[in-house]
């Protein structure tokens, strides 16, 4: 187990480059199973969750080479189907949430796929019904072993179908999409997720020979093909990390330029931060955040009522940034209601912020009201434990703005989603030390 020791209260300055997007990478890595030809992926982030999935692909028999930092070549020419029945596969696959997206491509190419109940953040219920209901509509037989929590699907041949998803699940859409590209006939997926990362997956599959239309909308049409070929693909910058750096700059009243952010793929993220009073300047494809030495003021609605920031499927605001919004609001002028609709356990980290002196009322598992300090009272240093990736980075931002030296335990949670976090923070002046225990 590792910890961070953070000396807070210092203003930071400099450039920071966002890593490749974690959530896109997990989808793209699973898609390499759809062909035996080489697939080259660049801008791959060096983080725990991605490295675990790459390791699992290797154990499944996928050839993996790493010619330079951030670039990998995958060749799924000789996948070991017997490995799927092994205890080792079950143990390795259940360590990360993204492994669930192995099922769709395995089913499409080899006629069977299985996955244990996957791990990941403990942020509330994250059911898999959408995945398997969609695969069943393509003709898959589904089995669930309740004793071992093992999900399995099989099919001699997949047939296209019209599918209406009961929720716009990103990983569910990806799984069904990857199965449908090799199915016989035409598949339509309505209420499909349409996040930029899902669009990236569609574009990559089309370069491999798939026939997907409606990309960027919530209605995807897939004409099945016999086989796919290799391709090259570059991962987008991570929008959640970009939002994290915006929040860090505001909370520490720092001058930071976030490089190469792919503005067109950020959706309403810049607008939501602007509603908190944070000034963002577009400089080419960079975001410049000036030092907010006079603080920042939360906007109210036209009728004067309190601002509410809530999550929603794309193009709504990503739930992964609500914890950042909550932390940033602790030093704003004014108040905001943060409404986490998708997960009922994601706001439970606020007790640590309250211990640091933040004015937060946890209304229920989904809603918290934040009354900002306007920098008239700094957060106080404390000892805390990171419960998940996004809460972990939020607590780290709080510690960097706080008065005194804080300690954050269980930083492996942060490492799951943020590459070389302490090195990049040190490069812009942060006082942070990693302690291995």
N, C-alpha and C positions, 0 to 999 in steps of 0.2 A: 504494500500500500504506500502511496506517496502523498505528499502534502505540499501546498504552496505557502510560503511566508511572504506577505505583501506589506511593504511600507507605503501607506497611502498618503494622499494629500499633495502629490506632485503633479504639476502640469506637464503634459507630454507634447511632443512636437515631431513631425516627420511624415514620411510616406509609408503606407502599409499596403501590401498586395494581397487581395483575398485568395484563398486556396480554391481548388476545384470543388464543385458542389458535391457534398456527401450524398445527398439523396438521389441526385442524378447518377452518380457513379455506381451506386448499389444496383440500380436498374440496368445500367449498361453492362455491368459485369455479368449479370445473369443472362443477358441476351447473347453473349459469346457462345453459349451452348447450342444455339440454333444453327450453327454451321461448323463444318470441319476445316474450313479455310482460316487463314490467319486474320485476326482482328486486332488492329493497333489502336490503343486508347491513350490519349495524352491529357495532361493536366490532372492526373489522378492524385488526390490528396493522400499524404502519408499519415493516416489516422487509424486508430485501433479497429474500428468497425470495417473499414475498407480492407485493411490488411488481413483481418480474420476471414473475410469472404474470399480474397485471393488465395489464402492458404487452403480454404475448403475446396476451391476449384482445383488446385494442384492435387489434393488427395483424391479427388474424383477422377483424376487422369488427364486433366486439361494441361497441355504444355504451356508454360508461362516463362517469358523472358523479360528482362528489365534493362533495355539498352542504355537508358539514361534516366535521370531523376524525373519522376512523374509520368514516364512513358512505359507502357507494358504492351507486349504482343502475346495474344492468347490463341491457342490452336486446340479446339475441342475435337480432335480427330479420333481419339480412342478413349472415350469416357467409360469408366468401369461401373457398369450397372449393378454389379454385385455389391459394390461399396455402399449403395443406398440402403442395403439391408443390414449393414453392420452396426454394431453398438457405437463404434467410433464416429460414424456419420451422424447418428442421433445426437451424441454428446457435443459434437462440433457445431452442428447446424442450429441447435437451440440456444447458442450463445449470442446470436444476433438476430434482430428483427428482419433485416433485409434478406435473410436466407429463404423467406417464404416465396420470393419471386423466382426461385429455382424451379418451382413446380411447373409453371406454365411452359417454359421452353423444353424441359425434360419430357413432359407429356407430349408436346407437339412433335419432337424429333425421335423419341424412343418409345412412346406409347405408355410410359408410366412415370410417376413422380411421387415422392413422399417427403414429408417434412414433419419434424416434431413441433410441438407448441413453441414458437420462437421467443427469444428473450427480448432485450432492449430496455428502454426506459420504463420505469414503474410509474406511469402517469395516468392510470385508469384502464378501463376495459378497452381492448383493441381487438374486436372480434374479426374472424376470418371468413364469415359466412359469404360475404360478397365475392370473394375469390372463388370459392368452391361452387356456389350456386351458378356462377358464370361458366365455369369449366364443365359442370354437369349439362348445361344447355348446349354445349358443343359436343356432347355425346360421351363424356367421361363417366366412368363408374367411380363412386366415391365411397370410401370407408374411413371410419374413425375408431381407433382403438382407445377407449376411455381410460383403460388402466395405464397405458404408456403415453397417452396424449399424442398419438401419432396419426397424422392425416395422410391418406393415400388416394391417388387417382390413377386410373388406367383406361386405355381405349385402344382398340385395334385401328380405329380411324376416326378422326375428328371431322364433324360436319358443321359448316357455317350455320348461323342462326341469328335471329334478332334478339338482342339482350338489352333489357332495361335494368340498369343498376339501381338498387335501393338507396345507395349512397355513392357520392362521387369520390370513391376511394382511389387514391393515387396508386398505391401498390396493387390494389385489386384490378384497376384498369390495366396496369402494366402486365400483370400476370395473364389476364384474359387475352389481351392484345398479342402477347408473345405466343400464346397457343393458337390464336386464330390465324396468324400469318401463314401457317403451314396446314391449316384445315382445308377440307374440300368445300368449295363453294364460297358464298359471300356471307360475311358476318357484319352486323351493325351493333355498335355499342352506344346506347343512349344514356345520358347522364354520366358520361365519361368525364374523368378528371382531365383538365386541360392546362395544367401548370407548364411553365417553360421546360421543366425537366422531362415531363411526359412528351412534350413536343419534340424534344431532342431525341428521345428514344424512337419516336415515329420516323423522324428524318433519317436516323441511322439505319433503321430497318428497311426503309425505302431504298437507301443506297446499297443495301445488301440484296435487293431484288424484291422486297415486299411491295404490295400495292395497297397503300393506306391513304385514304382521302379524308378531308374534314379536320385536318391537323389544326389545333388551336381552338376548336369548337368542342361542344359537349356531345357531338354526334360523329363518331368515327365509323367509316365504312372500310372493311378489309376484304379484299379479294384474295382468297388463298392461293398460294403458289406451291410448286413441288419442292423447291429447295432454295436456300439462301447462300450467298457467297460472302467472302471476306470484305472488309472495308477499313477505313480509318475514321476516327472520331475524336473530337476535342471536347472535353467537359467544360461547361459554363462555370464562371465564378460563382461562389456560394452566396446566395442572396441573404441567408440567415447570418453568415459571418459578416457580410457588409453591414447589415442592420446592427450587429453587435458593435462594430467599430464606430458607427454613428453614435450609438448610445454611450460608448466609452468616451468619445470626444466631448459630448455634451456634459456628462457627469463630472469629468475631470477638468472642464473648462479649457480644453486643449485645442491646439491647431493641428489638424490631421488631414492629410490627403489620402483618400482611398483610391488606388489605381485600378484602371481597367475593369470597371464594374459591370459592363454590359447593360447600360441604362435602360435599353428597350425591354429588357427582361425583368426589371425590378417592379413593374406594375405600380400599385399604389403605395409601396413601402416609403418612398421619399415623401409623399403627401401626408402620410400618417405621422411621420416624425415632424413635419412642418406644423401640423396641428398642435403639437406639443410646444411649439415656439422655437424649434431648432432650425437654424438657418443652414441650408445646403446650397452649394453653388456647383453647377455643372460646368466642368472644365474639360471639354472634349469628351472622353469616355471616363473621366475621373469624377469623384465627388470630393469637393473641398469643404471641410467643416471649420469655420473660423472659431477662434476662442470666444466662448460666450461669457465674457468677463462680467457682463451685466445680468447674467442669468437668462432664462427663457420662460415665456408665459404661455400657459395652456389656453387654447381658444375655447370659447363656449359656442353652443349652437346659436342660430339666429334669434331664437326666442329667449336666449339667456340661460337655458338649461345646461346642466353639466355634460361635458364631453364624455361619450362612451366609445371605447376602442374594443372591438370584438373581432374574433376570428371567423373566417368563412372560407369555403373552397375558392380556388382561384377563379376569377381575378380578385377575390376578397383578400383580406389580410391574413398572412400565414400564422397559424397558431404558435409556430416555433419562435416568433418574435414577441409574443405577449409578455413574457417574463422580462425581456429587455425594456419594453415600454413601461412596465410597472416600476422597475428600478429607476429609470430615467425620471419618472414622474415624482419620485421622492424628493427631488431638489428643484422642481419647477415652481413657478408662481401659479397658484390655482389648484384645482382638483380634477380628477378624472376617474371614471368608473371603468375598470378593466373586466371584460366579460369573456371568460374562457369557455366556449360552448362545447368544444369537442371532447375534452378530457376532464374528468372530475377530480383528479389528484394533482394537477399541475400547479395549483396556486398554494399548495401547502408549505412551500418554502418561505412564505412571507413572514413566518414567525421569527426567522433568522434576521430579516430586515427590521422587524419591530424591535428585536433585541439591540440592534445597532442604532435605534432612535428614530426610525422611520415612522411616519404617521399613516398607518394602513388599517382599514377596517375590513376584515375578511367576512363578507356578508353571508356567504355559503360556499360550498366547494367550487362553484363556478364564477363567483364575482367578488371583486375586491375594490374598495374605494381608497384612493390615495390622495392625501392632502400634502401638497409640496411644501418644503422648508424654504424655498427661494434662496438657498445657500446661506441663510441666516444662522442655521444650526447644522454643522457637519455631522454625517453619520460617524458613529464611534466604532473603533476597531474591536474585533471579537474573534472567537474561535468557532468555526462552523464546519459542516460536512456537506459536500455536494450530493444531492439526491439524484440528479439526472443531468444530461448534457446541457440543456438550455438554462435550467436553474443554476447549474454550476457556473456558467459564464456570467450570468447575471450577478451572482454573489461575488465573483471575481471583480466585476466592474464596480460593485458597491465598495469592495475592500480597497480598490485603487483610489477611490474618491474619499475614503474615510480618514479620520484623524487617528494616527497611531499605526501599530503593526497588527495585522490580522493573520490568522492561519486558516487555511481551507484544507480539510482532509478529503480523502476519497477522490482525488483529482483524476483518477483513471476515467471517471465519468466525463470529465472535460476533454481528456485525450481521445476519447471515442469520436469526437466531432471536430476538434480544432488541432491543426497541425503546428507543432513546435510553438505552442502558444507563448511560453515564457521567453523564448528567443526573439520572437517578433515584437513582443511588448518591450523587452529590454532595448531593442533597436530604436524605439521612439522615446526612451527615457524612463520606463517603468522600473520601480525597485521591487523585483520579484525573484524569489529563490525557490528552486525545487528541492524538496527534502525527501529522500527515499528512506522508508522505514521497513 
